[in-house]
Amino acid sequence: MVALLLATTPLFAINIILNQYAERRAITEMEAMGNVSVHRAEEAISTTVSLLQRLDRDDVQTCSAEDRVIFEKQIVEHGMIDAIGLADASGQRMCIIPDRDLAGKIILPPIRADGPLVGIGMLERSFLGAHAAVISWDLKNQTRLFAEVTPAVIAMDPGPEYLRSYRRTELRLGNNLLWYSVGGYNSVDSDPEAMLSVETASELYPLVATVTAPASSARQAVQDLKVLAAAACAGIALLFVAIGVWFSWRPESEANDEFAAAIRNGEFIPFYQPVMDIESHRLRGCEVLMRWRRQNGVIVSPGQFMAYAENNDHIFEMTRHMMRVAVEEVGELYGDNPDLKLSINLFAGHFRDREIVSDIKAIFEKSRISYQQIVVEVTERHPLEDMELARKIIAELQALGVRVALDDVGTGHGGMAYLQKLGVDIIKIDKMFIDTISSDDSSTTIVDSMVELADNLGMGIIAEGVEMEEQIERLLELGVTAAQGYFFAQPMPAGEFIEFAERTELEARERDRMAAEAAAAERAASEADVKGAAA
């Protein structure tokens, strides 16, 4: 009886702690989702208004052939803009590029003498829960320039998996104009008091994002931990499970001390995930992914420690360590194969100063991995604080020969703004879009748009999270030739990656040899047919 009491009392406390932690974590995730949606909407509005103001200053204010050519050029240069045109005082289209039927199409309210210069409205056209926005600029001559903003520009981060099926996200303009709405409640919770809700308001425009989810859905994230804790009640392992069940429960100072010790002990190690050419089946390189190998041999995935590392500034030394170890482990392979690329993940904090440039020079300058083989991936987990400084740092890296990729395109803070302002070389399509590319027309449309945008801007493109043959076939149809994912290989230690690279190259050479022999045999047969005909 005493043993049962000793076991169940900590378990009861653990369940309370887990539930509280899960709800705090969910609220943090929901706040991030709201911030992303507001940030993207602000970027879309500000960029579009600036474009319309510039057209006004340049006297591009008519439906003349010359002005229509300028409209078309601006659409090509601004991936978020679907159309540009002119509307009369009643709000009816006078002209629009690309050309569409204008008959009776009212898209703006009538001009008012005391009305604002900027107008924002929503069109009926929608995509993945987002409406196309129409933004206008009053020319003060009874006409208005307007631009239609693609719905995809505010396609939001769906949030973590455990919230994705339950949360509801809305973005409203003013009091009741709905710009974006997605999701619903599929939970047993019906009591309003059992709901979690977060509102995020824009400081620039009358925009409010509301993210709501049942508390029960948040607790799903710790359900497995509850099961483990319950099982631990049967034995003396309860204390171990209670202490180790979640790293961030412990006091901050204790957690920080262990983290610093783990860095000193070299417990953070690189795993390498191959990036493949899906046309030639040859290896293009790899992405370096961080893992935490505890002293007991347990491998911890980055989802359980990366946010802590970033928030407490440990990520800088961890990134330097990853680069040094990568040079030691795969430097010889890369020295012998100069076409291979090595991708390294950076985050927003790396772009606060030039230290990352100095780190890359110090680590790679005299190594067998050249600058031209390095790709740094800019993640969108946190917004870049100083876009201009980030652009200068990226330009300095590119001057060395380093290429820059934008990771998880379409799911984070930057969206189209990052593509336009940072001058990246490569965009990576997030797994979220690849998962449904062979069955969902909307995902195919998004990927197709990304491929077209990358082509127009002269960027490379890589698909992430490829797991099925059908996805590869669809990507090839869309013009994507580089991909990574479990279909090819999971992230692996250096030794396994080197073996994978050598095996892949041997297989590719064998395919080339067989293809050459088949071609030679076909030529010989053709020549024999010609000689026979001549005889």
Buried (B, 14 or more C-beta within 10 A) or exposed (E): EEEEEEBEEBBEEBBEBBBEBBBEBBBEBBBBBBBBBBBBBBBBBBBBBEBBBEBBEEEBBBBEEEBBEBBBEBBEEBBBBBBBBBBBEEBBBBBBBEEEEEEEEEBBEEBEEEEEBBBBBBBEEBBBBBBBBBBBBBBEEEBBBBBBBBBBBBBBBBBBEBBEBBBBBBBBBEEEBEBBBBBEBEBEBEEEEEBBEBEBEBEEBEBBBBBBBBBBBBBBBBEEBBEBBBEBBEEEEBEEBBEBBBBEBBEEEEBBEBBEEBBEEEBBBBBBBBBBBBEEEBBBBBBBBBBBBEEEEEEBEBEEBBBBBBEEEBBBBBBBBBBBBBBEBBBEBBBEBEEBBBBBBBBBBBBBEEBBBEBBEEBBEEBBBBBEBBBBBBBBBBBBEEBEBBBBBBEBBBEBEBBBBBBBBBBBBBBBBBBBBBBBBBBBBBBBBBBBBBEEEBBBBBBBBBBEBBEEBEBBBBBBBBBBEEBBEBBEEBEBBBBBBEBBBEBBBBEBBBEBBEEBEEEBEEEEEEEEEEEEEEEEEEEEEEEEEEE
